[in-house]
């Protein structure tokens, strides 16, 4: 339960950083909804302050990002 909260905190902190720049949050656990299964060790790509792409960390089709935040823990 703590990881989704940490991801939300990282996204809220990163929003000003991400405006006009690309941001990758790598190694996160993503919970799309309370009923959905979580996606562990994922990469979240943020562009212009909005989530654009979520995929497993090892997905080779991910867009590049200028800034990376390591969310493993």
C-alpha positions in Angstrom: 0.0 0.0 0.0 2.9 2.3 0.7 4.4 2.0 -2.8 1.3 3.4 -4.7 1.3 6.3 -2.2 5.0 6.9 -2.9 4.4 6.8 -6.7 1.6 9.4 -6.3 4.0 11.6 -4.3 6.7 11.2 -6.9 4.3 12.2 -9.6 3.1 15.2 -7.8 6.7 16.3 -7.0 7.7 15.6 -10.6 4.9 17.5 -12.3 6.7 20.8 -12.2 9.9 19.1 -13.4 8.0 17.3 -16.2 6.4 20.4 -17.7 8.0 20.8 -21.1 10.4 17.8 -20.4 10.1 14.1 -20.4 10.2 12.1 -17.2 10.6 8.4 -16.6 9.7 6.8 -13.2 11.5 3.5 -13.3 10.9 0.4 -11.2 7.5 1.6 -9.8 4.5 -0.5 -8.8 1.5 0.8 -10.7 -2.0 0.3 -9.4 -4.6 1.5 -12.0 -7.6 1.0 -9.7 -8.4 -0.8 -6.4 -9.8 -3.8 -8.3 -7.0 -4.1 -10.8 -3.9 -6.2 -10.4 -0.8 -4.2 -9.8 2.0 -3.9 -12.4 5.3 -4.4 -10.6 8.7 -3.1 -11.8 7.1 -0.8 -14.3 8.2 2.4 -16.1 5.9 5.4 -16.1 6.6 8.0 -18.8 5.3 11.5 -18.0 5.2 14.2 -20.7 4.0 17.8 -20.1 2.8 16.8 -16.7 0.6 13.9 -17.9 1.1 10.2 -17.8 1.7 9.1 -21.4 3.0 5.5 -21.2 3.0 2.7 -18.6 4.8 -0.6 -19.4 7.0 -3.2 -17.8 10.5 -2.0 -17.1 12.1 -4.3 -19.7 9.7 -3.3 -22.5 12.0 -2.2 -25.4 9.3 0.0 -27.0 9.4 2.6 -24.3 10.0 6.2 -25.3 13.2 7.8 -24.1 13.0 10.4 -21.3 15.3 13.3 -20.3 14.9 12.8 -16.6 14.8 9.5 -14.7 13.6 8.8 -11.2 14.4 5.4 -9.6 11.4 4.1 -7.8 12.7 0.7 -6.8 12.8 -0.1 -3.2 
